[in-house]
Amino acid sequence: MKTEIDHVAHGWALLALRNPEIRALSEHRQSIGEMCEAYSIAVLHLRELRNLGPDTEHETSYYLTMRARLSA
């Protein structure tokens, strides 16, 4: 079951960990909330894509190979 997270807080936390110099902007966090939210969503999406891994590549390659054989 997926849990709902606060993407603004999650994005800010990730950015603050990866770029400590932005911590000085913490009082402006809400004004850059949309960017933090987008960053959080992008990071989570990339994690999902990485978890698909080689199996997805293998399936895609197999599908294209079979399609090429049927077209020949």
N, CA, C and O atoms as a Tripos MOL2 file, in Angstrom:
@<TRIPOS>MOLECULE
protein
  288   287    72     0     0
PROTEIN
NO_CHARGES

@<TRIPOS>ATOM
      1 N           0.8360   -1.1680    0.0000 N.3       1 MET1
      2 CA          0.0000    0.0000    0.0000 C.3       1 MET1
      3 C           0.8880    1.2410    0.0000 C.2       1 MET1
      4 O           1.8360    1.3460    0.7790 O.2       1 MET1
      5 N           0.5620    2.1810   -0.8910 N.am      2 LYS2
      6 CA          1.3300    3.4130   -0.9510 C.3       2 LYS2
      7 C           0.8930    4.3440    0.1660 C.2       2 LYS2
      8 O          -0.2880    4.4330    0.5010 O.2       2 LYS2
      9 N           1.8620    5.0260    0.7250 N.am      3 THR3
     10 CA          1.5430    6.0220    1.7380 C.3       3 THR3
     11 C           1.6920    7.3930    1.1130 C.2       3 THR3
     12 O           2.5700    7.6200    0.2810 O.2       3 THR3
     13 N           0.8330    8.2930    1.5180 N.am      4 GLU4
     14 CA          0.9100    9.6550    1.0210 C.3       4 GLU4
     15 C           2.0000   10.3860    1.7950 C.2       4 GLU4
     16 O           2.0700   10.3150    3.0220 O.2       4 GLU4
     17 N           2.8420   11.0840    1.0550 N.am      5 ILE5
     18 CA          3.8940   11.8450    1.7120 C.3       5 ILE5
     19 C           3.7390   13.3170    1.3480 C.2       5 ILE5
     20 O           3.0980   13.6640    0.3560 O.2       5 ILE5
     21 N           4.3190   14.1450    2.1450 N.am      6 ASP6
     22 CA          4.3530   15.5780    1.8760 C.3       6 ASP6
     23 C           5.5240   15.8070    0.9210 C.2       6 ASP6
     24 O           6.6810   15.8340    1.3390 O.2       6 ASP6
     25 N           5.2120   15.9700   -0.3610 N.am      7 HIS7
     26 CA          6.2740   16.0930   -1.3580 C.3       7 HIS7
     27 C           7.1090   17.3550   -1.1750 C.2       7 HIS7
     28 O           8.2970   17.3640   -1.4980 O.2       7 HIS7
     29 N           6.5010   18.4140   -0.6610 N.am      8 VAL8
     30 CA          7.2730   19.6370   -0.4140 C.3       8 VAL8
     31 C           8.3270   19.3630    0.6600 C.2       8 VAL8
     32 O           9.4970   19.7010    0.4840 O.2       8 VAL8
     33 N           7.9140   18.7560    1.7590 N.am      9 ALA9
     34 CA          8.8530   18.4500    2.8420 C.3       9 ALA9
     35 C           9.8980   17.4310    2.3900 C.2       9 ALA9
     36 O          11.0790   17.5650    2.7110 O.2       9 ALA9
     37 N           9.4670   16.4170    1.6470 N.am     10 HIS10
     38 CA         10.3790   15.3880    1.1590 C.3      10 HIS10
     39 C          11.3990   15.9960    0.1970 C.2      10 HIS10
     40 O          12.5980   15.7400    0.3130 O.2      10 HIS10
     41 N          10.9190   16.7950   -0.7450 N.am     11 GLY11
     42 CA         11.8200   17.4360   -1.6970 C.3      11 GLY11
     43 C          12.8110   18.3580   -1.0120 C.2      11 GLY11
     44 O          13.9950   18.3760   -1.3470 O.2      11 GLY11
     45 N          12.3140   19.1290   -0.0430 N.am     12 TRP12
     46 CA         13.2070   20.0290    0.6980 C.3      12 TRP12
     47 C          14.2710   19.2280    1.4420 C.2      12 TRP12
     48 O          15.4470   19.5900    1.4230 O.2      12 TRP12
     49 N          13.8690   18.1540    2.0890 N.am     13 ALA13
     50 CA         14.8140   17.3340    2.8450 C.3      13 ALA13
     51 C          15.8910   16.7580    1.9260 C.2      13 ALA13
     52 O          17.0750   16.7720    2.2630 O.2      13 ALA13
     53 N          15.4760   16.2570    0.7740 N.am     14 LEU14
     54 CA         16.4500   15.7090   -0.1790 C.3      14 LEU14
     55 C          17.4220   16.7870   -0.6480 C.2      14 LEU14
     56 O          18.6360   16.5850   -0.6710 O.2      14 LEU14
     57 N          16.8650   17.9280   -1.0170 N.am     15 LEU15
     58 CA         17.7160   19.0200   -1.4940 C.3      15 LEU15
     59 C          18.6610   19.5080   -0.4020 C.2      15 LEU15
     60 O          19.8340   19.7750   -0.6640 O.2      15 LEU15
     61 N          18.1510   19.6250    0.8170 N.am     16 ALA16
     62 CA         18.9810   20.1040    1.9250 C.3      16 ALA16
     63 C          20.1050   19.1250    2.2630 C.2      16 ALA16
     64 O          21.1970   19.5340    2.6580 O.2      16 ALA16
     65 N          19.8300   17.8390    2.1070 N.am     17 LEU17
     66 CA         20.8810   16.8410    2.3520 C.3      17 LEU17
     67 C          21.9410   16.8600    1.2540 C.2      17 LEU17
     68 O          23.1370   16.7460    1.5200 O.2      17 LEU17
     69 N          21.4760   17.0050    0.0230 N.am     18 ARG18
     70 CA         22.3980   16.9590   -1.1120 C.3      18 ARG18
     71 C          23.1120   18.2800   -1.3520 C.2      18 ARG18
     72 O          24.2020   18.3050   -1.9230 O.2      18 ARG18
     73 N          22.4980   19.3830   -0.9160 N.am     19 ASN19
     74 CA         23.0690   20.7200   -1.1070 C.3      19 ASN19
     75 C          22.9540   21.5000    0.1910 C.2      19 ASN19
     76 O          22.0700   22.3470    0.3200 O.2      19 ASN19
     77 N          23.8220   21.2360    1.1510 N.am     20 PRO20
     78 CA         23.7060   21.8650    2.4700 C.3      20 PRO20
     79 C          23.6610   23.3920    2.4330 C.2      20 PRO20
     80 O          23.1150   24.0150    3.3430 O.2      20 PRO20
     81 N          24.2240   23.9950    1.4000 N.am     21 GLU21
     82 CA         24.2400   25.4570    1.3350 C.3      21 GLU21
     83 C          22.8380   26.0680    1.2210 C.2      21 GLU21
     84 O          22.6550   27.2440    1.5370 O.2      21 GLU21
     85 N          21.8480   25.2860    0.7730 N.am     22 ILE22
     86 CA         20.4950   25.8470    0.6550 C.3      22 ILE22
     87 C          19.7540   25.8610    1.9850 C.2      22 ILE22
     88 O          18.6680   26.4320    2.0810 O.2      22 ILE22
     89 N          20.3160   25.2520    2.9900 N.am     23 ARG23
     90 CA         19.6450   25.2330    4.2980 C.3      23 ARG23
     91 C          19.3980   26.6390    4.8240 C.2      23 ARG23
     92 O          18.4750   26.8600    5.6070 O.2      23 ARG23
     93 N          20.2180   27.5850    4.3960 N.am     24 ALA24
     94 CA         20.0380   28.9750    4.8080 C.3      24 ALA24
     95 C          18.7250   29.5500    4.2700 C.2      24 ALA24
     96 O          18.2520   30.5740    4.7630 O.2      24 ALA24
     97 N          18.1450   28.9110    3.2810 N.am     25 LEU25
     98 CA         16.8900   29.3670    2.6800 C.3      25 LEU25
     99 C          15.6600   28.7400    3.3340 C.2      25 LEU25
    100 O          14.5520   28.8760    2.8140 O.2      25 LEU25
    101 N          15.8370   28.0660    4.4490 N.am     26 SER26
    102 CA         14.7270   27.3290    5.0570 C.3      26 SER26
    103 C          13.5140   28.2060    5.3440 C.2      26 SER26
    104 O          12.3850   27.7200    5.2880 O.2      26 SER26
    105 N          13.7160   29.4740    5.6460 N.am     27 GLU27
    106 CA         12.5760   30.3590    5.9140 C.3      27 GLU27
    107 C          11.7850   30.6630    4.6420 C.2      27 GLU27
    108 O          10.6470   31.1250    4.7140 O.2      27 GLU27
    109 N          12.3880   30.4040    3.4750 N.am     28 HIS28
    110 CA         11.7190   30.6370    2.1890 C.3      28 HIS28
    111 C          11.1950   29.3430    1.5760 C.2      28 HIS28
    112 O          10.7930   29.3140    0.4130 O.2      28 HIS28
    113 N          11.2030   28.2950    2.3550 N.am     29 ARG29
    114 CA         10.8420   26.9720    1.8540 C.3      29 ARG29
    115 C           9.4820   26.9550    1.1750 C.2      29 ARG29
    116 O           9.3230   26.3180    0.1340 O.2      29 ARG29
    117 N           8.5080   27.6390    1.7410 N.am     30 GLN30
    118 CA          7.1710   27.6160    1.1450 C.3      30 GLN30
    119 C           7.1360   28.3130   -0.2110 C.2      30 GLN30
    120 O           6.3660   27.9210   -1.0880 O.2      30 GLN30
    121 N           7.9600   29.3370   -0.3890 N.am     31 SER31
    122 CA          7.9530   30.0420   -1.6680 C.3      31 SER31
    123 C           8.5880   29.2150   -2.7870 C.2      31 SER31
    124 O           8.3410   29.4760   -3.9640 O.2      31 SER31
    125 N           9.3930   28.2360   -2.4340 N.am     32 ILE32
    126 CA          9.9730   27.3470   -3.4360 C.3      32 ILE32
    127 C           9.3610   25.9480   -3.3250 C.2      32 ILE32
    128 O           9.9320   24.9600   -3.7860 O.2      32 ILE32
    129 N           8.1900   25.8970   -2.7070 N.am     33 GLY33
    130 CA          7.5210   24.6220   -2.4650 C.3      33 GLY33
    131 C           7.2130   23.8400   -3.7280 C.2      33 GLY33
    132 O           7.3340   22.6160   -3.7460 O.2      33 GLY33
    133 N           6.8170   24.5370   -4.7820 N.am     34 GLU34
    134 CA          6.4780   23.8430   -6.0230 C.3      34 GLU34
    135 C           7.7010   23.1360   -6.6060 C.2      34 GLU34
    136 O           7.6040   22.0200   -7.1160 O.2      34 GLU34
    137 N           8.8590   23.8070   -6.5220 N.am     35 MET35
    138 CA         10.0850   23.1890   -6.9930 C.3      35 MET35
    139 C          10.4440   21.9760   -6.1310 C.2      35 MET35
    140 O          10.8530   20.9390   -6.6540 O.2      35 MET35
    141 N          10.2910   22.1070   -4.8180 N.am     36 CYS36
    142 CA         10.5790   20.9920   -3.9100 C.3      36 CYS36
    143 C           9.6590   19.8110   -4.2040 C.2      36 CYS36
    144 O          10.0970   18.6610   -4.2160 O.2      36 CYS36
    145 N           8.3910   20.1010   -4.4390 N.am     37 GLU37
    146 CA          7.4250   19.0490   -4.7520 C.3      37 GLU37
    147 C           7.8000   18.3370   -6.0450 C.2      37 GLU37
    148 O           7.7880   17.1070   -6.1010 O.2      37 GLU37
    149 N           8.1300   19.0950   -7.0800 N.am     38 ALA38
    150 CA          8.5190   18.5040   -8.3610 C.3      38 ALA38
    151 C           9.7730   17.6540   -8.2130 C.2      38 ALA38
    152 O           9.8740   16.5830   -8.8110 O.2      38 ALA38
    153 N          10.7270   18.1250   -7.4200 N.am     39 TYR39
    154 CA         11.9630   17.3880   -7.1960 C.3      39 TYR39
    155 C          11.6710   16.0530   -6.5070 C.2      39 TYR39
    156 O          12.2120   15.0160   -6.8910 O.2      39 TYR39
    157 N          10.8200   16.0920   -5.4970 N.am     40 SER40
    158 CA         10.4480   14.8720   -4.7810 C.3      40 SER40
    159 C           9.8130   13.8560   -5.7170 C.2      40 SER40
    160 O          10.1810   12.6810   -5.7170 O.2      40 SER40
    161 N           8.8630   14.3150   -6.5100 N.am     41 ILE41
    162 CA          8.1610   13.4190   -7.4370 C.3      41 ILE41
    163 C           9.1320   12.8400   -8.4630 C.2      41 ILE41
    164 O           9.0540   11.6550   -8.7900 O.2      41 ILE41
    165 N          10.0460   13.6680   -8.9710 N.am     42 ALA42
    166 CA         11.0210   13.1930   -9.9550 C.3      42 ALA42
    167 C          11.9490   12.1390   -9.3580 C.2      42 ALA42
    168 O          12.2250   11.1210   -9.9930 O.2      42 ALA42
    169 N          12.4290   12.3800   -8.1410 N.am     43 VAL43
    170 CA         13.3210   11.4200   -7.4870 C.3      43 VAL43
    171 C          12.6030   10.0890   -7.2660 C.2      43 VAL43
    172 O          13.1690    9.0270   -7.5250 O.2      43 VAL43
    173 N          11.3740   10.1440   -6.7940 N.am     44 LEU44
    174 CA         10.6210    8.9110   -6.5610 C.3      44 LEU44
    175 C          10.3450    8.1660   -7.8680 C.2      44 LEU44
    176 O          10.3910    6.9370   -7.9110 O.2      44 LEU44
    177 N          10.0600    8.9130   -8.9250 N.am     45 HIS45
    178 CA          9.8130    8.2840  -10.2210 C.3      45 HIS45
    179 C          11.0790    7.6100  -10.7500 C.2      45 HIS45
    180 O          11.0190    6.5040  -11.2870 O.2      45 HIS45
    181 N          12.2150    8.2720  -10.5980 N.am     46 LEU46
    182 CA         13.4790    7.6610  -11.0230 C.3      46 LEU46
    183 C          13.7720    6.3860  -10.2510 C.2      46 LEU46
    184 O          14.2780    5.4140  -10.8140 O.2      46 LEU46
    185 N          13.4550    6.3890   -8.9640 N.am     47 ARG47
    186 CA         13.6460    5.1620   -8.1660 C.3      47 ARG47
    187 C          12.7830    4.0320   -8.7000 C.2      47 ARG47
    188 O          13.2360    2.8910   -8.7920 O.2      47 ARG47
    189 N          11.5420    4.3430   -9.0510 N.am     48 GLU48
    190 CA         10.6570    3.3250   -9.6200 C.3      48 GLU48
    191 C          11.2300    2.7870  -10.9260 C.2      48 GLU48
    192 O          11.2250    1.5770  -11.1570 O.2      48 GLU48
    193 N          11.7220    3.6800  -11.7780 N.am     49 LEU49
    194 CA         12.2830    3.2520  -13.0570 C.3      49 LEU49
    195 C          13.5110    2.3820  -12.8500 C.2      49 LEU49
    196 O          13.7030    1.4000  -13.5670 O.2      49 LEU49
    197 N          14.3390    2.7310  -11.8820 N.am     50 ARG50
    198 CA         15.5240    1.9140  -11.6030 C.3      50 ARG50
    199 C          15.1240    0.5250  -11.1080 C.2      50 ARG50
    200 O          15.7890   -0.4650  -11.4110 O.2      50 ARG50
    201 N          14.0460    0.4620  -10.3550 N.am     51 ASN51
    202 CA         13.5830   -0.8250   -9.8370 C.3      51 ASN51
    203 C          13.0410   -1.7240  -10.9320 C.2      51 ASN51
    204 O          12.9750   -2.9420  -10.7620 O.2      51 ASN51
    205 N          12.6530   -1.1340  -12.0580 N.am     52 LEU52
    206 CA         12.1980   -1.9550  -13.1820 C.3      52 LEU52
    207 C          13.3690   -2.7400  -13.7500 C.2      52 LEU52
    208 O          13.2250   -3.9010  -14.1350 O.2      52 LEU52
    209 N          14.5120   -2.1070  -13.7970 N.am     53 GLY53
    210 CA         15.7860   -2.7280  -14.1150 C.3      53 GLY53
    211 C          15.8470   -3.5490  -15.3730 C.2      53 GLY53
    212 O          15.1020   -3.3170  -16.3250 O.2      53 GLY53
    213 N          16.7490   -4.5190  -15.3680 N.am     54 PRO54
    214 CA         17.0380   -5.3300  -16.5510 C.3      54 PRO54
    215 C          15.8530   -6.1380  -17.0500 C.2      54 PRO54
    216 O          15.7690   -6.4130  -18.2470 O.2      54 PRO54
    217 N          14.9350   -6.5280  -16.1740 N.am     55 ASP55
    218 CA         13.7970   -7.3190  -16.6180 C.3      55 ASP55
    219 C          12.9940   -6.5680  -17.6670 C.2      55 ASP55
    220 O          12.5770   -7.1530  -18.6660 O.2      55 ASP55
    221 N          12.7790   -5.2960  -17.4500 N.am     56 THR56
    222 CA         12.0260   -4.4940  -18.4080 C.3      56 THR56
    223 C          12.7940   -4.3780  -19.7160 C.2      56 THR56
    224 O          12.2090   -4.4730  -20.7950 O.2      56 THR56
    225 N          14.1020   -4.1730  -19.6230 N.am     57 GLU57
    226 CA         14.9090   -4.1020  -20.8360 C.3      57 GLU57
    227 C          14.8620   -5.4290  -21.5850 C.2      57 GLU57
    228 O          14.7490   -5.4480  -22.8110 O.2      57 GLU57
    229 N          14.9460   -6.5240  -20.8620 N.am     58 HIS58
    230 CA         14.8850   -7.8460  -21.4790 C.3      58 HIS58
    231 C          13.5330   -8.0600  -22.1670 C.2      58 HIS58
    232 O          13.4770   -8.5390  -23.2990 O.2      58 HIS58
    233 N          12.4540   -7.7040  -21.4790 N.am     59 GLU59
    234 CA         11.1280   -7.8640  -22.0580 C.3      59 GLU59
    235 C          10.9580   -7.0170  -23.3140 C.2      59 GLU59
    236 O          10.3850   -7.4710  -24.3040 O.2      59 GLU59
    237 N          11.4510   -5.8000  -23.2690 N.am     60 THR60
    238 CA         11.3580   -4.9150  -24.4280 C.3      60 THR60
    239 C          12.1560   -5.4700  -25.5970 C.2      60 THR60
    240 O          11.6790   -5.4880  -26.7320 O.2      60 THR60
    241 N          13.3650   -5.9210  -25.3180 N.am     61 SER61
    242 CA         14.2140   -6.4930  -26.3580 C.3      61 SER61
    243 C          13.5520   -7.7340  -26.9640 C.2      61 SER61
    244 O          13.5400   -7.9070  -28.1820 O.2      61 SER61
    245 N          13.0080   -8.5830  -26.1120 N.am     62 TYR62
    246 CA         12.3270   -9.7960  -26.5870 C.3      62 TYR62
    247 C          11.1410   -9.4310  -27.4820 C.2      62 TYR62
    248 O          10.9560  -10.0090  -28.5530 O.2      62 TYR62
    249 N          10.3560   -8.4810  -27.0340 N.am     63 TYR63
    250 CA          9.1910   -8.0540  -27.7990 C.3      63 TYR63
    251 C           9.6010   -7.5210  -29.1720 C.2      63 TYR63
    252 O           8.9880   -7.8670  -30.1820 O.2      63 TYR63
    253 N          10.6370   -6.6810  -29.2120 N.am     64 LEU64
    254 CA         11.0730   -6.1100  -30.4820 C.3      64 LEU64
    255 C          11.6420   -7.1850  -31.3990 C.2      64 LEU64
    256 O          11.4210   -7.1490  -32.6100 O.2      64 LEU64
    257 N          12.3740   -8.1450  -30.8290 N.am     65 THR65
    258 CA         12.9260   -9.2410  -31.6310 C.3      65 THR65
    259 C          11.8040  -10.0670  -32.2460 C.2      65 THR65
    260 O          11.8320  -10.3870  -33.4340 O.2      65 THR65
    261 N          10.8160  -10.4090  -31.4220 N.am     66 MET66
    262 CA          9.6840  -11.1860  -31.9340 C.3      66 MET66
    263 C           8.9130  -10.4100  -32.9900 C.2      66 MET66
    264 O           8.4660  -10.9820  -33.9830 O.2      66 MET66
    265 N           8.7600   -9.1320  -32.7810 N.am     67 ARG67
    266 CA          8.0530   -8.2800  -33.7480 C.3      67 ARG67
    267 C           8.8020   -8.2430  -35.0670 C.2      67 ARG67
    268 O           8.1940   -8.2940  -36.1360 O.2      67 ARG67
    269 N          10.1390   -8.1520  -34.9900 N.am     68 ALA68
    270 CA         10.9630   -8.1310  -36.2140 C.3      68 ALA68
    271 C          10.8380   -9.4440  -36.9700 C.2      68 ALA68
    272 O          10.7830   -9.4550  -38.2000 O.2      68 ALA68
    273 N          10.7930  -10.5500  -36.2370 N.am     69 ARG69
    274 CA         10.6510  -11.8680  -36.8810 C.3      69 ARG69
    275 C           9.3110  -11.9980  -37.5850 C.2      69 ARG69
    276 O           9.2330  -12.5490  -38.6830 O.2      69 ARG69
    277 N           8.2700  -11.5010  -36.9650 N.am     70 LEU70
    278 CA          6.9480  -11.5740  -37.5740 C.3      70 LEU70
    279 C           6.8320  -10.6740  -38.7960 C.2      70 LEU70
    280 O           6.0720  -10.9660  -39.7190 O.2      70 LEU70
    281 N           7.5780   -9.5930  -38.8000 N.am     71 SER71
    282 CA          7.5280   -8.6520  -39.9210 C.3      71 SER71
    283 C           8.3210   -9.1570  -41.1190 C.2      71 SER71
    284 O           8.0580   -8.7590  -42.2540 O.2      71 SER71
    285 N           9.2990  -10.0420  -40.8650 N.am     72 ALA72
    286 CA         10.1790  -10.5260  -41.9570 C.3      72 ALA72
    287 C           9.5070  -11.5160  -42.8530 C.2      72 ALA72
    288 O          10.1190  -12.0030  -43.8040 O.2      72 ALA72
@<TRIPOS>BOND
     1     1     2 1
     2     2     3 1
     3     3     4 2
     4     3     5 am
     5     5     6 1
     6     6     7 1
     7     7     8 2
     8     7     9 am
     9     9    10 1
    10    10    11 1
    11    11    12 2
    12    11    13 am
    13    13    14 1
    14    14    15 1
    15    15    16 2
    16    15    17 am
    17    17    18 1
    18    18    19 1
    19    19    20 2
    20    19    21 am
    21    21    22 1
    22    22    23 1
    23    23    24 2
    24    23    25 am
    25    25    26 1
    26    26    27 1
    27    27    28 2
    28    27    29 am
    29    29    30 1
    30    30    31 1
    31    31    32 2
    32    31    33 am
    33    33    34 1
    34    34    35 1
    35    35    36 2
    36    35    37 am
    37    37    38 1
    38    38    39 1
    39    39    40 2
    40    39    41 am
    41    41    42 1
    42    42    43 1
    43    43    44 2
    44    43    45 am
    45    45    46 1
    46    46    47 1
    47    47    48 2
    48    47    49 am
    49    49    50 1
    50    50    51 1
    51    51    52 2
    52    51    53 am
    53    53    54 1
    54    54    55 1
    55    55    56 2
    56    55    57 am
    57    57    58 1
    58    58    59 1
    59    59    60 2
    60    59    61 am
    61    61    62 1
    62    62    63 1
    63    63    64 2
    64    63    65 am
    65    65    66 1
    66    66    67 1
    67    67    68 2
    68    67    69 am
    69    69    70 1
    70    70    71 1
    71    71    72 2
    72    71    73 am
    73    73    74 1
    74    74    75 1
    75    75    76 2
    76    75    77 am
    77    77    78 1
    78    78    79 1
    79    79    80 2
    80    79    81 am
    81    81    82 1
    82    82    83 1
    83    83    84 2
    84    83    85 am
    85    85    86 1
    86    86    87 1
    87    87    88 2
    88    87    89 am
    89    89    90 1
    90    90    91 1
    91    91    92 2
    92    91    93 am
    93    93    94 1
    94    94    95 1
    95    95    96 2
    96    95    97 am
    97    97    98 1
    98    98    99 1
    99    99   100 2
   100    99   101 am
   101   101   102 1
   102   102   103 1
   103   103   104 2
   104   103   105 am
   105   105   106 1
   106   106   107 1
   107   107   108 2
   108   107   109 am
   109   109   110 1
   110   110   111 1
   111   111   112 2
   112   111   113 am
   113   113   114 1
   114   114   115 1
   115   115   116 2
   116   115   117 am
   117   117   118 1
   118   118   119 1
   119   119   120 2
   120   119   121 am
   121   121   122 1
   122   122   123 1
   123   123   124 2
   124   123   125 am
   125   125   126 1
   126   126   127 1
   127   127   128 2
   128   127   129 am
   129   129   130 1
   130   130   131 1
   131   131   132 2
   132   131   133 am
   133   133   134 1
   134   134   135 1
   135   135   136 2
   136   135   137 am
   137   137   138 1
   138   138   139 1
   139   139   140 2
   140   139   141 am
   141   141   142 1
   142   142   143 1
   143   143   144 2
   144   143   145 am
   145   145   146 1
   146   146   147 1
   147   147   148 2
   148   147   149 am
   149   149   150 1
   150   150   151 1
   151   151   152 2
   152   151   153 am
   153   153   154 1
   154   154   155 1
   155   155   156 2
   156   155   157 am
   157   157   158 1
   158   158   159 1
   159   159   160 2
   160   159   161 am
   161   161   162 1
   162   162   163 1
   163   163   164 2
   164   163   165 am
   165   165   166 1
   166   166   167 1
   167   167   168 2
   168   167   169 am
   169   169   170 1
   170   170   171 1
   171   171   172 2
   172   171   173 am
   173   173   174 1
   174   174   175 1
   175   175   176 2
   176   175   177 am
   177   177   178 1
   178   178   179 1
   179   179   180 2
   180   179   181 am
   181   181   182 1
   182   182   183 1
   183   183   184 2
   184   183   185 am
   185   185   186 1
   186   186   187 1
   187   187   188 2
   188   187   189 am
   189   189   190 1
   190   190   191 1
   191   191   192 2
   192   191   193 am
   193   193   194 1
   194   194   195 1
   195   195   196 2
   196   195   197 am
   197   197   198 1
   198   198   199 1
   199   199   200 2
   200   199   201 am
   201   201   202 1
   202   202   203 1
   203   203   204 2
   204   203   205 am
   205   205   206 1
   206   206   207 1
   207   207   208 2
   208   207   209 am
   209   209   210 1
   210   210   211 1
   211   211   212 2
   212   211   213 am
   213   213   214 1
   214   214   215 1
   215   215   216 2
   216   215   217 am
   217   217   218 1
   218   218   219 1
   219   219   220 2
   220   219   221 am
   221   221   222 1
   222   222   223 1
   223   223   224 2
   224   223   225 am
   225   225   226 1
   226   226   227 1
   227   227   228 2
   228   227   229 am
   229   229   230 1
   230   230   231 1
   231   231   232 2
   232   231   233 am
   233   233   234 1
   234   234   235 1
   235   235   236 2
   236   235   237 am
   237   237   238 1
   238   238   239 1
   239   239   240 2
   240   239   241 am
   241   241   242 1
   242   242   243 1
   243   243   244 2
   244   243   245 am
   245   245   246 1
   246   246   247 1
   247   247   248 2
   248   247   249 am
   249   249   250 1
   250   250   251 1
   251   251   252 2
   252   251   253 am
   253   253   254 1
   254   254   255 1
   255   255   256 2
   256   255   257 am
   257   257   258 1
   258   258   259 1
   259   259   260 2
   260   259   261 am
   261   261   262 1
   262   262   263 1
   263   263   264 2
   264   263   265 am
   265   265   266 1
   266   266   267 1
   267   267   268 2
   268   267   269 am
   269   269   270 1
   270   270   271 1
   271   271   272 2
   272   271   273 am
   273   273   274 1
   274   274   275 1
   275   275   276 2
   276   275   277 am
   277   277   278 1
   278   278   279 1
   279   279   280 2
   280   279   281 am
   281   281   282 1
   282   282   283 1
   283   283   284 2
   284   283   285 am
   285   285   286 1
   286   286   287 1
   287   287   288 2
@<TRIPOS>SUBSTRUCTURE
     1 MET1         2 RESIDUE 1 A MET
     2 LYS2         6 RESIDUE 1 A LYS
     3 THR3        10 RESIDUE 1 A THR
     4 GLU4        14 RESIDUE 1 A GLU
     5 ILE5        18 RESIDUE 1 A ILE
     6 ASP6        22 RESIDUE 1 A ASP
     7 HIS7        26 RESIDUE 1 A HIS
     8 VAL8        30 RESIDUE 1 A VAL
     9 ALA9        34 RESIDUE 1 A ALA
    10 HIS10       38 RESIDUE 1 A HIS
    11 GLY11       42 RESIDUE 1 A GLY
    12 TRP12       46 RESIDUE 1 A TRP
    13 ALA13       50 RESIDUE 1 A ALA
    14 LEU14       54 RESIDUE 1 A LEU
    15 LEU15       58 RESIDUE 1 A LEU
    16 ALA16       62 RESIDUE 1 A ALA
    17 LEU17       66 RESIDUE 1 A LEU
    18 ARG18       70 RESIDUE 1 A ARG
    19 ASN19       74 RESIDUE 1 A ASN
    20 PRO20       78 RESIDUE 1 A PRO
    21 GLU21       82 RESIDUE 1 A GLU
    22 ILE22       86 RESIDUE 1 A ILE
    23 ARG23       90 RESIDUE 1 A ARG
    24 ALA24       94 RESIDUE 1 A ALA
    25 LEU25       98 RESIDUE 1 A LEU
    26 SER26      102 RESIDUE 1 A SER
    27 GLU27      106 RESIDUE 1 A GLU
    28 HIS28      110 RESIDUE 1 A HIS
    29 ARG29      114 RESIDUE 1 A ARG
    30 GLN30      118 RESIDUE 1 A GLN
    31 SER31      122 RESIDUE 1 A SER
    32 ILE32      126 RESIDUE 1 A ILE
    33 GLY33      130 RESIDUE 1 A GLY
    34 GLU34      134 RESIDUE 1 A GLU
    35 MET35      138 RESIDUE 1 A MET
    36 CYS36      142 RESIDUE 1 A CYS
    37 GLU37      146 RESIDUE 1 A GLU
    38 ALA38      150 RESIDUE 1 A ALA
    39 TYR39      154 RESIDUE 1 A TYR
    40 SER40      158 RESIDUE 1 A SER
    41 ILE41      162 RESIDUE 1 A ILE
    42 ALA42      166 RESIDUE 1 A ALA
    43 VAL43      170 RESIDUE 1 A VAL
    44 LEU44      174 RESIDUE 1 A LEU
    45 HIS45      178 RESIDUE 1 A HIS
    46 LEU46      182 RESIDUE 1 A LEU
    47 ARG47      186 RESIDUE 1 A ARG
    48 GLU48      190 RESIDUE 1 A GLU
    49 LEU49      194 RESIDUE 1 A LEU
    50 ARG50      198 RESIDUE 1 A ARG
    51 ASN51      202 RESIDUE 1 A ASN
    52 LEU52      206 RESIDUE 1 A LEU
    53 GLY53      210 RESIDUE 1 A GLY
    54 PRO54      214 RESIDUE 1 A PRO
    55 ASP55      218 RESIDUE 1 A ASP
    56 THR56      222 RESIDUE 1 A THR
    57 GLU57      226 RESIDUE 1 A GLU
    58 HIS58      230 RESIDUE 1 A HIS
    59 GLU59      234 RESIDUE 1 A GLU
    60 THR60      238 RESIDUE 1 A THR
    61 SER61      242 RESIDUE 1 A SER
    62 TYR62      246 RESIDUE 1 A TYR
    63 TYR63      250 RESIDUE 1 A TYR
    64 LEU64      254 RESIDUE 1 A LEU
    65 THR65      258 RESIDUE 1 A THR
    66 MET66      262 RESIDUE 1 A MET
    67 ARG67      266 RESIDUE 1 A ARG
    68 ALA68      270 RESIDUE 1 A ALA
    69 ARG69      274 RESIDUE 1 A ARG
    70 LEU70      278 RESIDUE 1 A LEU
    71 SER71      282 RESIDUE 1 A SER
    72 ALA72      286 RESIDUE 1 A ALA
